[in-house]
Amino acid sequence: MSNFQPPPILPPDVISIRGLALKTSKAGLDTWHRAGKSQPVTVDAWVRAPVAVAGISDLVAESVHYGTLSKAITKVVEANTDDAGGEAADHGSPSKLAVEVIASAFGIGAEHVRVRLCFPKKLLRADGAGVEVAMHKYAPYGSVPVTVDVDEKAFIEGLHVFGIIGVNPWERLEKQEVVIGVEVHGPGSGGIDIVRVADDVVIAVENASFQTIEALVTALARLLCVDKALDKVTIKAEKPRAIAFARGPAVQITRSRRYYSTEATAFRQINEKEHIAYLGMGSNLGERAALLSASLIELEKRGLRVLATSSMYESAPMYVENQPRFLNAVCKVATTMTPHELLAAVQDVEKNALGRVKLIDKGPRSIDLDILLYDDIVLRDGKILSIPHLLMLEREFVLRPLAQIAPDYIHPVSCTTIAKHLDHLCPPDEYISDLYTVIPLKEPRGPINQLMFDTIHHVHTPTHLMAILNVTPDSFSDGGDHISPDDILATARDYVANKATIIDIGGQSTNPKSVNPGPAVELERVLPAIKLLRAHKEFDHIVISIDTYYASVARAAIQAGADIINDVSAGMLDPDMFATAAQLDVPIVLMHMRGTPQTMVNMTQYANDDVITGAADELAERVREAEKAGIKRWNIILDPGLGFAKSFSQNLSILRELKFFIHSRREFDGLPWLLGPSRKGFIGKLTGREPKDRVAGTGAAISACIAGGAEIVRVHDPKEIGDVLAVADMIYRNPASLATRKRK
């Protein structure tokens, strides 16, 4: 058995020359795009040459001598160069010059040569740019020698650009230096327009925003391989200011067109899944609320799914101020469309479905739909499409509704949540907003097509008076008072004369001692009353609400002329209520209650004896369920449910801490509040009076409601309580009170 061991396989011997500084006029255009001008060039050359014999003999003739190689390279590079900088006979190109240098090395006996030519003044922003070429010369089986191209690439070294990159807050505010390296690989790459490549990279970096270096190099590689059709590139990016005591972190990747063709297939598969987008909506011409609602219907016709809506806000116009006030909202949608496809769908809704005609930029418009956000991408496509929307962070009418449905969404450019952006733009303790929450009415009532509330400061709009019209025989304080049509009309006229804006009609008593008559009997009671009022023009401007927790009663009442559903159970006593309200697309009052009117008095135990936290949590859950069922946020009014599953002391706690209560949950943001303490038992316990004699006590409770931020109060005695509102509104709902709060 032989003990022969084959010799180890070692890398080839290499002789190199590094950093040979020369000048040439054979490299094409110079920095200023002039042909034939001398340019500085640094030459690196590597020659594979066996040095074993020379290493033993120590004879120069046995190897490729670096001095001879240097002279050969210099002769080729500086040939035809006018030392005074004049015109040259052959302008050439970097790749042609590299081939000539390799040929000169072949001429002195080299067989495998790699040459790198770097022109330090080629680009204004870069440390250098040039080409690297490798070629091999050999004679197969003793035949005529042939030359084989082994490798070729163009490169840019140290391209200095400034862009938004990083996750720290200060990195999102100011552009920082990023040093980019680019290599373009493949046959013919030495002949590409390297100036154009540099320009493409600069534009891409300085007009985009990234949180990570990884995302930056990936975007540049995709740009060059896909958009610019280069076969293969290597991208390196370094942040020299990122680490105080280091040169800087860097990431380098190599990608090819083939890689992205595979990636494109994978992306198409991903793209078939739904993406999340947020759309801004605005209108200041025509039936504004109806147009916003119609836009949602049209978007769904085009395959989008509306997942959530914000409140509607009325706001003063920005930029072009001499125009009507706007209604604004934000919706969250799911879509399989790309951003550009979504833009096309949005514009189709604006122009073709809803007939928008753009007169002047940022001027009056019947409908305006903007893509605010799309997943977490950053997209800048000139004047066509920018995501995130470029102006969204300076617009309260965008940030406030967006913060309702996406408070924790992190803006992909600023890396800050939407809620924090809103607080920064509108500091809660300093900023006075002129945005008003709007509850739209599906059917205009005379000149009234909406109810408007100041849900931010609770000062700029008057308290709405909702008058109670019970058409029941057994209500706890007015049972049997409104049975005949004459009684109903007389009472309604009295309410209107005393400035009631809403009449709440109920056909079932919520008195714990009453018996539930069922929806059929309830309909027999309420429908004639609603139709009676709608048959008299004197009530055309009055909003009617239907006090019921039955979906069937609500539907019939709305169809008969009611405008609002007032559900004391917040959808808990009829599983069809939320779906019905969503389909009818009308406002609904969600009141906190536990159990039924008959059992609620035994359900006043709250965790830690904390009715504020317990009731707020339970009501917030009902808001989430309502929105999940398709009820638009701009159709929701809330009620903490005084007297419903609340003890004597708990009712007082809610009144005492009402301001905290209504701002205690994100689910409550921007929603108006209705309170109904009228003639309630806790007032009777305090005063010792029967229900109809509790007017003064009710007035005191109503004043507390207004001080706490109630937007609507529900009362039995609008004449007397109207006086309370006149005084309490002047005290608490007066812009002058804002100055008082600031002094505190």
SEPA-400577 format. One record per residue (C-alpha): x, y, z. Coordinates in Angstrom, 1 decimal, padded with zeros to 4 digits, always signed. Example, Ala and Ser with C-alpha at 12.3 -4.5 7.8 and 13.67 -1.06 7.14 Angstrom:
! SEPA-400577
     east    north       up
   +012.3   -004.5   +007.8
   +013.7   -001.1   +007.1
//
This chain:
! SEPA-400577
     east    north       up
   +000.0   +000.0   +000.0
   +001.5   +003.3   -001.1
   +002.1   +006.1   +001.5
   +002.0   +008.8   -001.2
   +000.1   +011.9   -000.2
   -001.0   +014.3   -002.9
   +000.3   +017.8   -002.6
   -002.0   +020.3   -000.9
   -004.1   +022.5   -003.2
   -003.0   +026.0   -002.6
   -004.2   +029.3   -004.1
   -002.3   +030.6   -007.1
   +000.7   +032.9   -006.7
   -000.1   +036.6   -007.3
   +002.1   +039.6   -008.1
   +000.3   +042.9   -007.5
   +000.7   +046.6   -007.9
   -001.5   +048.8   -005.7
   -002.3   +052.5   -005.9
   -000.4   +053.4   -009.0
   -001.3   +057.1   -009.4
   -001.4   +058.2   -013.0
   -003.3   +060.5   -015.3
   -005.1   +059.7   -018.5
   -007.2   +061.3   -021.2
   -008.4   +057.9   -022.5
   -011.3   +057.4   -020.0
   -014.1   +059.3   -021.6
   -015.9   +062.3   -020.1
   -014.4   +063.9   -017.0
   -016.2   +065.3   -013.9
   -017.6   +068.3   -016.0
   -018.6   +066.0   -018.9
   -015.7   +067.2   -021.0
   -014.1   +064.8   -023.5
   -010.3   +064.3   -023.9
   -009.3   +066.0   -020.7
   -006.7   +064.5   -018.4
   -008.1   +062.8   -015.3
   -006.3   +061.3   -012.3
   -006.6   +057.6   -012.1
   -005.4   +055.0   -009.6
   -004.5   +051.6   -011.0
   -004.5   +048.4   -009.1
   -003.2   +045.3   -011.0
   -003.0   +041.6   -010.0
   -001.1   +039.1   -012.1
   -001.2   +035.4   -011.5
   +002.3   +034.2   -012.1
   +004.2   +031.2   -010.6
   +007.1   +032.5   -008.4
   +008.5   +029.1   -007.3
   +011.5   +029.1   -009.6
   +012.3   +032.8   -009.0
   +011.9   +032.2   -005.3
   +014.6   +029.5   -005.4
   +016.9   +031.1   -008.0
   +016.3   +034.7   -006.9
   +016.5   +035.7   -010.6
   +014.3   +038.5   -011.9
   +014.1   +036.8   -015.3
   +012.3   +033.9   -013.8
   +009.1   +035.9   -013.0
   +006.9   +038.8   -014.1
   +008.8   +041.7   -012.7
   +006.6   +044.4   -011.0
   +008.8   +047.1   -012.3
   +008.3   +046.0   -015.9
   +004.6   +045.6   -015.3
   +004.4   +049.1   -013.8
   +006.1   +050.6   -016.8
   +003.9   +048.8   -019.2
   +000.8   +050.0   -017.4
   +002.0   +053.6   -017.3
   +002.9   +053.6   -020.9
   -000.6   +052.5   -021.9
   -002.5   +054.7   -019.5
   -000.7   +057.9   -020.2
   -000.3   +057.4   -023.9
   -001.8   +060.2   -025.9
   -002.2   +062.2   -022.7
   -001.6   +065.9   -023.2
   +000.3   +067.0   -020.1
   -001.0   +070.5   -020.4
   -004.6   +069.1   -020.3
   -005.3   +069.6   -024.0
   -007.5   +067.5   -026.3
   -006.5   +063.8   -026.8
   -006.7   +061.9   -030.0
   -008.7   +059.0   -028.5
   -011.3   +059.8   -025.8
   -011.8   +056.1   -025.0
   -013.7   +054.8   -022.0
   -012.7   +053.2   -018.6
   -013.5   +049.7   -019.8
   -011.5   +050.1   -023.0
   -008.5   +051.4   -021.1
   -008.7   +048.5   -018.7
   -008.6   +046.0   -021.6
   -005.5   +047.9   -023.0
   -003.8   +047.6   -019.6
   -004.4   +043.9   -019.5
   -003.1   +043.5   -023.0
   +000.1   +045.2   -021.9
   +000.5   +042.7   -019.1
   -000.1   +039.8   -021.5
   +002.7   +041.3   -023.6
   +005.3   +040.8   -020.8
   +004.3   +037.2   -020.2
   +001.3   +037.4   -017.8
   -001.5   +035.0   -018.4
   -004.2   +035.9   -015.8
   -004.6   +039.6   -015.1
   -007.1   +041.6   -013.0
   -007.1   +045.4   -013.3
   -009.0   +048.0   -011.3
   -009.1   +051.6   -012.5
   -010.5   +054.1   -010.0
   -011.1   +057.8   -011.1
   -011.2   +059.9   -007.9
   -012.6   +062.9   -009.6
   -015.2   +061.2   -011.8
   -018.2   +062.0   -009.6
   -018.7   +065.1   -007.6
   -020.2   +063.3   -004.5
   -018.1   +060.1   -004.6
   -014.6   +059.2   -003.5
   -014.1   +057.4   -006.7
   -015.7   +055.5   -009.6
   -014.3   +053.2   -012.2
   -014.1   +049.6   -013.6
   -012.5   +046.3   -012.7
   -011.8   +043.8   -015.4
   -010.2   +040.3   -015.3
   -009.0   +038.3   -018.3
   -007.2   +035.1   -018.9
   -004.9   +034.2   -021.8
   -004.0   +030.6   -022.6
   -003.2   +028.2   -025.5
   -005.4   +025.1   -025.4
   -003.3   +022.0   -026.4
   -000.6   +024.1   -028.0
   -002.9   +026.0   -030.4
   -003.0   +029.7   -031.0
   -003.4   +031.6   -027.7
   -006.9   +032.8   -026.9
   -008.1   +035.5   -024.4
   -011.1   +034.8   -022.1
   -013.1   +037.4   -020.2
   -013.2   +036.2   -016.6
   -014.9   +039.1   -014.8
   -016.1   +042.7   -015.3
   -017.7   +045.2   -013.1
   -018.2   +048.9   -012.7
   -018.1   +050.5   -009.3
   -018.7   +053.6   -007.2
   -016.8   +054.1   -004.0
   -017.8   +056.3   -001.1
   -020.9   +058.0   -002.6
   -021.9   +060.6   +000.1
   -025.6   +061.2   +000.3
   -028.0   +062.5   +003.0
   -031.2   +060.8   +003.9
   -033.6   +060.0   +006.7
   -032.4   +056.7   +008.2
   -032.7   +055.3   +011.7
   -035.2   +054.7   +014.5
   -034.3   +057.3   +017.0
   -036.5   +060.4   +017.2
   -033.6   +062.7   +016.2
   -032.8   +060.6   +013.2
   -036.3   +061.1   +011.9
   -036.1   +064.9   +012.1
   -032.8   +065.6   +010.2
   -031.1   +063.9   +007.3
   -027.8   +062.3   +008.0
   -024.8   +061.2   +005.9
   -024.9   +057.8   +004.4
   -021.9   +056.4   +002.4
   -022.9   +054.2   -000.4
   -020.8   +051.7   -002.4
   -022.1   +050.2   -005.7
   -020.8   +047.5   -007.9
   -022.4   +046.5   -011.1
   -021.4   +043.0   -012.3
   -021.5   +041.2   -015.6
   -020.4   +041.3   -019.2
   -020.5   +044.9   -020.5
   -021.0   +046.4   -017.1
   -017.8   +048.4   -017.6
   -019.6   +050.4   -020.3
   -022.6   +051.5   -018.3
   -023.2   +055.2   -017.6
   -021.9   +055.3   -014.0
   -022.9   +058.9   -013.6
   -026.5   +058.0   -014.3
   -026.3   +055.2   -011.7
   -024.9   +057.6   -009.1
   -027.7   +060.1   -009.8
   -030.4   +057.3   -009.5
   -028.9   +056.3   -006.1
   -028.7   +059.9   -004.8
   -032.3   +060.6   -005.8
   -033.6   +057.4   -004.2
   -031.9   +057.9   -000.9
   -032.6   +061.6   -000.5
   -036.3   +061.3   -001.4
   -037.1   +058.3   +000.8
   -037.0   +057.3   +004.4
   -035.7   +054.2   +006.1
   -035.5   +052.9   +009.6
   -032.8   +050.3   +008.9
   -029.7   +050.1   +006.7
   -031.0   +046.7   +005.6
   -034.0   +048.3   +004.1
   -031.9   +051.0   +002.4
   -029.6   +048.6   +000.6
   -032.5   +046.3   -000.4
   -034.4   +049.2   -001.9
   -031.3   +050.4   -003.9
   -030.6   +046.9   -005.1
   -034.2   +046.5   -006.3
   -034.1   +049.9   -008.0
   -031.0   +049.0   -010.0
   -031.9   +045.4   -010.8
   -035.6   +045.9   -011.5
   -036.2   +049.5   -012.5
   -032.9   +050.1   -014.2
   -032.5   +046.5   -015.6
   -029.0   +045.8   -014.4
   -028.2   +042.1   -014.2
   -026.4   +042.0   -010.8
   -025.3   +044.5   -008.2
   -023.6   +044.8   -004.9
   -024.7   +047.5   -002.6
   -023.0   +048.6   +000.6
   -024.2   +051.4   +002.9
   -022.5   +052.8   +006.0
   -023.7   +055.3   +008.6
   -020.6   +057.1   +009.8
   -022.4   +059.0   +012.5
   -024.3   +056.2   +014.1
   -021.7   +055.0   +016.6
   -019.6   +057.5   +018.5
   -016.4   +055.5   +018.8
   -016.5   +053.5   +015.6
   -016.2   +054.2   +011.9
   -019.8   +053.2   +011.5
   -022.1   +050.2   +011.0
   -022.5   +049.0   +007.4
   -024.5   +046.4   +005.5
   -023.6   +044.9   +002.1
   -025.7   +042.7   -000.1
   -025.5   +041.3   -003.6
   -028.7   +040.9   -005.7
   -029.6   +040.0   -009.3
   -032.5   +040.4   -011.6
   -033.1   +036.7   -011.4
   -033.3   +037.1   -007.6
   -036.0   +039.7   -008.0
   -037.9   +037.7   -010.5
   -038.2   +035.0   -007.9
   -039.0   +037.6   -005.2
   -041.6   +039.1   -007.5
   -043.4   +035.7   -007.6
   -043.3   +035.5   -003.8
   -044.4   +039.1   -003.5
   -047.4   +038.5   -005.8
   -048.4   +035.6   -003.5
   -048.0   +037.9   -000.5
   -049.9   +040.6   -002.3
   -052.9   +038.4   -002.7
   -053.3   +038.8   +001.0
   -055.0   +041.9   +002.3
   -053.1   +045.1   +003.1
   -054.3   +047.7   +005.5
   -054.7   +051.3   +004.4
   -056.0   +054.5   +006.0
   -057.9   +057.0   +003.8
   -058.6   +060.6   +004.6
   -062.1   +061.8   +003.6
   -063.3   +065.3   +003.2
   -066.1   +067.4   +001.7
   -067.3   +071.0   +001.8
   -069.8   +071.1   -001.0
   -073.3   +069.6   -001.3
   -074.6   +067.1   +001.2
   -071.2   +066.6   +002.9
   -072.1   +063.8   +005.3
   -074.0   +061.9   +002.6
   -071.1   +062.2   +000.3
   -068.7   +060.7   +002.9
   -071.0   +057.8   +003.5
   -071.5   +057.3   -000.2
   -067.7   +057.2   -000.7
   -067.5   +054.2   +001.6
   -070.2   +052.4   -000.4
   -068.4   +053.1   -003.6
   -065.1   +051.9   -002.2
   -066.7   +048.6   -001.2
   -068.1   +048.2   -004.7
   -064.5   +048.3   -005.9
   -063.5   +045.4   -003.7
   -062.2   +047.2   -000.6
   -063.4   +046.2   +002.9
   -064.2   +049.0   +005.3
   -062.9   +047.9   +008.7
   -063.4   +051.0   +010.8
   -064.4   +054.7   +010.6
   -063.6   +057.6   +012.7
   -065.9   +060.3   +014.0
   -066.9   +063.0   +011.6
   -065.3   +066.4   +012.4
   -066.2   +069.8   +011.0
   -063.2   +072.0   +010.5
   -062.3   +075.4   +009.1
   -060.5   +075.2   +005.7
   -056.7   +075.3   +005.6
   -054.5   +076.8   +002.9
   -057.4   +078.4   +000.9
   -059.4   +079.9   +003.7
   -062.2   +081.6   +001.7
   -064.4   +078.6   +001.3
   -067.0   +076.6   +003.3
   -066.1   +074.5   +006.3
   -065.2   +070.9   +005.7
   -066.5   +067.6   +007.1
   -063.6   +065.3   +007.6
   -063.2   +061.6   +008.6
   -060.8   +058.7   +008.3
   -061.5   +055.1   +007.4
   -059.5   +052.0   +007.7
   -059.8   +049.6   +004.7
   -058.4   +046.2   +003.8
   -057.4   +045.6   +000.2
   -055.4   +043.4   -002.1
   -054.7   +046.3   -004.4
   -051.2   +047.8   -004.8
   -050.8   +051.4   -003.7
   -051.1   +052.6   -007.3
   -054.2   +050.4   -007.9
   -055.7   +051.8   -004.7
   -055.0   +055.4   -005.9
   -056.8   +054.6   -009.2
   -059.8   +053.2   -007.3
   -059.9   +056.2   -005.0
   -059.8   +058.6   -008.0
   -062.4   +056.7   -009.8
   -064.7   +057.1   -006.8
   -064.0   +060.8   -006.6
   -064.5   +061.6   -010.3
   -066.7   +059.0   -011.8
   -068.9   +057.9   -009.0
   -069.3   +061.1   -007.0
   -068.7   +063.6   -009.7
   -065.9   +065.7   -008.2
   -064.7   +068.6   -010.3
   -061.4   +070.1   -009.1
   -061.5   +073.8   -009.5
   -058.3   +074.9   -007.6
   -055.7   +073.1   -005.6
   -056.9   +072.7   -002.0
   -060.1   +074.6   -002.9
   -063.8   +073.6   -002.5
   -064.6   +070.0   -003.4
   -067.6   +067.7   -003.1
   -065.4   +064.8   -002.1
   -061.7   +064.4   -001.4
   -060.2   +061.0   -000.7
   -056.5   +060.7   +000.2
   -054.3   +057.7   +000.9
   -052.7   +058.5   +004.2
   -051.0   +055.2   +005.1
   -050.6   +051.8   +003.4
   -049.2   +049.1   +005.7
   -045.9   +050.5   +006.9
   -044.4   +051.4   +003.5
   -042.7   +054.6   +002.4
   -043.4   +055.4   -001.2
   -042.4   +058.5   -003.1
   -043.5   +058.6   -006.7
   -043.0   +062.2   -007.7
   -046.3   +064.1   -007.8
   -048.3   +061.0   -008.5
   -048.4   +059.3   -005.1
   -046.6   +059.8   -001.7
   -047.2   +057.4   +001.2
   -047.3   +058.4   +004.0
   -049.3   +061.5   +002.9
   -046.8   +064.4   +002.9
   -049.1   +066.9   +004.8
   -050.9   +064.6   +007.2
   -048.8   +065.5   +010.2
   -049.6   +069.2   +010.0
   -053.4   +068.6   +009.8
   -055.5   +068.3   +013.0
   -058.5   +067.3   +010.8
   -056.4   +064.2   +009.8
   -054.6   +063.3   +012.9
   -057.5   +063.6   +015.3
   -059.8   +061.2   +013.5
   -056.8   +058.9   +012.6
   -055.8   +058.8   +016.3
   -059.3   +057.4   +017.1
   -058.9   +054.3   +015.0
   -055.1   +053.9   +014.8
   -053.6   +055.7   +017.9
   -050.7   +053.2   +018.2
   -049.8   +053.1   +014.5
   -046.1   +054.1   +014.1
   -045.6   +056.5   +011.3
   -043.0   +054.9   +009.1
   -041.0   +058.1   +008.5
   -041.1   +059.6   +012.0
   -041.2   +056.3   +013.9
   -043.7   +058.0   +016.3
   -047.2   +057.0   +017.0
   -050.2   +058.9   +015.6
   -051.4   +059.6   +019.1
   -048.1   +061.3   +020.0
   -048.1   +063.3   +016.7
   -051.6   +064.6   +017.7
   -050.4   +065.6   +021.1
   -047.4   +067.3   +019.6
   -049.5   +069.2   +017.1
   -052.3   +070.0   +019.6
   -050.9   +070.0   +023.1
   -054.0   +069.1   +025.3
   -053.3   +071.7   +027.9
   -052.5   +074.5   +025.5
   -054.2   +074.1   +022.2
   -057.7   +075.4   +021.5
   -059.3   +073.3   +018.7
   -062.0   +074.4   +016.4
   -063.0   +070.9   +015.3
   -066.5   +069.8   +016.1
   -067.8   +066.3   +016.2
   -070.7   +065.8   +013.8
   -073.5   +063.2   +014.1
   -075.1   +063.1   +010.6
   -078.8   +062.7   +010.1
   -079.7   +060.4   +007.3
   -082.8   +062.5   +006.5
   -082.5   +066.3   +006.9
   -084.9   +067.8   +009.3
   -085.7   +071.1   +007.8
   -082.4   +073.0   +007.8
   -080.9   +070.5   +010.2
   -078.9   +067.6   +008.7
   -076.5   +067.0   +011.5
   -076.0   +067.4   +015.2
   -072.7   +069.1   +016.2
   -070.8   +068.8   +019.4
   -067.6   +070.2   +020.9
   -066.3   +066.9   +022.3
   -062.8   +068.3   +022.8
   -063.3   +071.2   +025.1
   -067.0   +070.9   +025.7
   -067.5   +074.7   +025.4
   -068.1   +075.8   +021.9
   -071.5   +074.2   +021.2
   -074.7   +074.5   +023.3
   -076.1   +071.5   +025.2
   -078.8   +069.7   +023.3
   -082.1   +069.3   +025.1
   -083.8   +065.9   +024.5
   -087.4   +065.8   +025.8
   -088.9   +062.6   +026.9
   -092.2   +061.5   +025.3
   -093.3   +058.2   +026.9
   -096.4   +056.7   +025.2
   -096.7   +054.1   +028.0
   -099.2   +053.5   +030.7
   -096.7   +052.5   +033.3
   -093.5   +054.7   +033.1
   -092.3   +055.6   +036.6
   -093.1   +059.4   +036.4
   -095.2   +060.1   +033.4
   -097.1   +056.8   +032.6
   -100.4   +057.4   +030.9
   -099.8   +061.1   +030.3
   -099.4   +060.8   +026.5
   -101.9   +058.3   +025.2
   -104.2   +060.3   +023.0
   -103.0   +062.1   +019.8
   -104.1   +065.4   +021.3
   -102.0   +064.8   +024.4
   -099.0   +063.8   +022.2
   -099.3   +066.9   +020.0
   -099.8   +069.2   +023.0
   -096.8   +067.9   +024.8
   -094.6   +068.0   +021.7
   -095.6   +071.6   +021.0
   -094.6   +072.5   +024.5
   -091.3   +070.8   +024.1
   -090.6   +072.7   +020.9
   -091.6   +076.0   +022.5
   -089.1   +075.3   +025.2
   -086.2   +074.7   +022.8
   -086.0   +071.0   +022.7
   -084.0   +069.8   +019.7
   -084.7   +066.1   +020.1
   -087.9   +064.3   +021.2
   -087.3   +060.8   +022.6
   -090.3   +058.5   +022.1
   -090.5   +055.4   +024.1
   -093.1   +052.6   +024.2
   -091.8   +050.5   +027.1
   -091.2   +051.4   +030.6
   -087.7   +050.6   +032.1
   -089.2   +050.8   +035.6
   -088.0   +047.6   +037.4
   -091.6   +047.0   +038.5
   -093.0   +047.2   +035.0
   -093.8   +044.2   +032.8
   -092.1   +043.9   +029.4
   -095.0   +044.2   +026.9
   -092.9   +042.8   +024.0
   -092.0   +044.4   +020.6
   -095.4   +044.1   +019.0
   -097.1   +046.1   +021.8
   -094.2   +048.6   +021.8
   -094.7   +049.1   +018.0
   -098.4   +049.7   +018.5
   -097.6   +052.5   +020.9
   -094.7   +054.3   +019.2
   -095.4   +054.1   +015.5
   -098.6   +056.3   +015.7
   -096.8   +058.9   +017.7
   -093.8   +059.1   +015.3
   -096.1   +059.3   +012.3
   -098.3   +061.9   +014.0
   -095.3   +064.2   +014.6
   -094.0   +063.7   +011.1
   -097.4   +064.5   +009.6
   -097.2   +068.1   +011.1
   -094.8   +070.5   +009.5
   -094.2   +072.3   +012.8
   -092.0   +069.4   +013.8
   -090.0   +069.2   +010.5
   -086.9   +070.6   +012.2
   -087.2   +068.3   +015.2
   -085.0   +065.2   +015.6
   -086.9   +062.1   +016.8
   -085.2   +059.3   +018.7
   -086.8   +055.9   +019.4
   -086.2   +054.6   +022.9
   -086.1   +050.8   +022.4
   -083.8   +047.8   +022.7
   -085.7   +045.8   +020.1
   -084.2   +045.7   +016.6
   -087.6   +045.2   +014.9
   -089.0   +048.3   +016.7
   -086.0   +050.3   +015.8
   -086.2   +049.4   +012.1
   -089.9   +050.2   +011.9
   -089.5   +053.5   +013.9
   -086.7   +054.7   +011.6
   -088.8   +053.8   +008.5
   -091.7   +055.8   +010.0
   -089.6   +058.9   +010.5
   -087.4   +058.5   +013.6
   -083.7   +059.6   +013.3
   -081.9   +058.1   +016.2
   -082.0   +054.7   +018.0
   -081.7   +055.1   +021.8
   -080.9   +051.6   +023.2
   -080.6   +051.4   +026.9
   -078.9   +048.0   +026.6
   -076.2   +049.0   +024.1
   -077.2   +046.0   +021.9
   -077.1   +043.4   +024.7
   -080.9   +042.6   +024.9
   -081.4   +041.9   +021.1
   -078.5   +040.3   +019.2
   -079.9   +041.8   +016.0
   -079.7   +045.4   +017.1
   -076.2   +046.2   +016.0
   -076.6   +044.6   +012.6
   -079.9   +046.5   +012.2
   -078.4   +049.9   +013.2
   -075.4   +049.3   +010.8
   -077.7   +048.5   +007.9
   -080.0   +051.5   +008.7
   -076.9   +053.7   +008.9
   -078.4   +055.9   +011.6
   -077.1   +057.3   +014.9
   -077.4   +055.0   +017.9
   -077.1   +055.8   +021.6
   -075.3   +053.1   +023.5
   -076.1   +053.2   +027.2
   -074.4   +051.2   +030.0
   -076.7   +048.8   +031.7
   -076.4   +045.3   +033.2
   -079.1   +042.7   +033.0
   -082.6   +043.8   +032.1
   -084.8   +046.6   +033.5
   -086.3   +044.0   +035.8
   -083.0   +042.6   +037.1
   -080.6   +045.5   +037.0
   -081.3   +046.7   +040.6
   -079.5   +043.5   +041.8
   -076.5   +044.0   +039.6
   -074.7   +046.9   +041.2
   -071.6   +045.1   +042.4
   -068.5   +046.3   +040.6
   -064.9   +045.1   +041.1
   -063.2   +046.9   +043.9
   -066.4   +048.9   +044.4
   -065.3   +051.0   +041.5
   -068.2   +051.9   +039.3
   -066.2   +054.3   +037.2
   -063.7   +051.7   +036.0
   -066.3   +048.9   +035.8
   -068.9   +050.8   +033.8
   -066.3   +052.4   +031.6
   -064.7   +049.1   +030.7
   -068.1   +047.5   +030.0
   -069.2   +050.4   +027.8
   -065.9   +050.5   +025.9
   -066.5   +046.8   +025.1
   -069.9   +047.7   +023.7
   -068.3   +050.4   +021.5
   -065.9   +047.8   +020.1
   -068.7   +045.3   +019.5
   -070.8   +048.0   +017.7
   -067.9   +049.0   +015.4
   -067.1   +045.3   +014.8
   -070.7   +044.9   +013.7
   -070.3   +047.7   +011.1
   -071.8   +050.7   +013.0
   -069.8   +053.7   +011.9
   -068.1   +055.6   +014.7
   -069.7   +058.8   +013.5
   -073.1   +057.3   +014.4
   -072.3   +056.5   +018.0
   -073.5   +058.5   +021.1
   -072.7   +057.2   +024.6
   -074.6   +057.3   +027.9
   -073.2   +056.1   +031.2
   -076.6   +054.9   +032.3
   -077.6   +056.9   +035.4
   -080.1   +054.8   +037.4
   -079.4   +051.6   +035.5
   -077.5   +049.0   +037.5
   -076.2   +051.8   +039.7
   -076.7   +052.3   +043.4
   -077.5   +055.6   +045.0
   -073.8   +056.4   +045.7
   -072.7   +055.1   +042.3
   -074.9   +057.5   +040.5
   -073.4   +060.4   +042.5
   -069.9   +059.0   +041.7
   -070.6   +059.1   +038.0
   -071.8   +062.7   +038.2
   -068.9   +063.7   +040.4
   -066.3   +062.1   +038.1
   -068.1   +062.5   +034.8
   -065.3   +064.5   +033.1
   -062.8   +061.7   +034.0
   -065.2   +059.0   +033.0
   -065.9   +060.3   +029.4
   -062.2   +060.7   +028.7
   -061.0   +057.5   +030.4
   -061.0   +055.2   +027.4
   -059.7   +055.5   +023.9
   -062.9   +054.0   +022.7
   -064.7   +057.1   +023.9
   -062.5   +059.6   +022.0
   -064.6   +062.1   +020.0
   -067.9   +060.6   +020.9
   -070.7   +062.8   +022.3
   -072.4   +061.9   +025.6
   -076.0   +061.8   +026.6
   -077.1   +061.8   +030.3
   -080.5   +061.3   +031.7
   -080.8   +062.0   +035.5
   -084.3   +063.4   +035.1
   -086.5   +062.5   +038.1
   -084.3   +059.5   +038.9
   -084.5   +057.7   +042.2
   -081.2   +059.0   +043.6
   -082.7   +062.6   +043.3
   -085.8   +061.4   +045.2
   -083.7   +059.9   +047.9
   -081.8   +063.1   +048.4
   -084.9   +065.4   +048.3
   -087.6   +063.1   +049.6
   -089.9   +064.2   +046.7
   -092.1   +062.2   +044.3
   -091.0   +061.9   +040.7
   -092.9   +064.9   +039.3
   -091.7   +067.1   +042.1
   -088.0   +066.5   +041.4
   -087.6   +069.3   +038.9
   -085.2   +071.4   +041.1
   -083.1   +068.3   +042.0
   -083.0   +067.3   +038.4
   -081.8   +070.8   +037.5
   -078.9   +070.5   +039.9
   -078.0   +067.1   +038.5
   -078.2   +068.5   +034.9
   -075.9   +071.3   +035.9
   -073.4   +068.7   +037.0
   -073.8   +066.8   +033.8
   -073.0   +070.0   +031.8
   -070.0   +070.8   +033.9
   -068.7   +067.2   +033.3
   -069.0   +067.4   +029.6
   -072.4   +066.1   +028.6
   -073.5   +067.1   +025.1
   -077.2   +066.0   +025.4
   -079.4   +065.9   +028.4
   -082.6   +063.8   +028.5
   -085.4   +065.4   +030.6
   -089.1   +065.3   +031.4
   -089.4   +069.0   +032.1
   -087.8   +071.0   +029.2
   -089.4   +074.3   +030.3
   -087.7   +074.4   +033.7
   -084.5   +072.5   +032.6
   -084.2   +074.9   +029.6
   -083.6   +077.6   +032.1
   -080.9   +075.5   +033.8
   -079.2   +075.0   +030.4
   -079.3   +078.7   +029.7
   -077.4   +079.4   +032.9
   -075.2   +076.3   +033.1
   -074.1   +076.6   +029.4
   -073.1   +080.2   +030.0
   -071.0   +079.1   +033.0
   -069.5   +075.9   +031.8
   -069.9   +075.8   +028.0
   -068.4   +079.2   +027.4
   -065.1   +079.8   +025.6
   -064.2   +082.1   +028.5
   -064.0   +079.1   +030.8
   -060.9   +077.9   +028.8
   -059.0   +080.9   +030.1
   -060.1   +080.1   +033.6
   -058.8   +076.5   +033.2
   -055.4   +077.8   +032.0
   -055.0   +080.0   +035.1
   -055.5   +076.9   +037.2
//
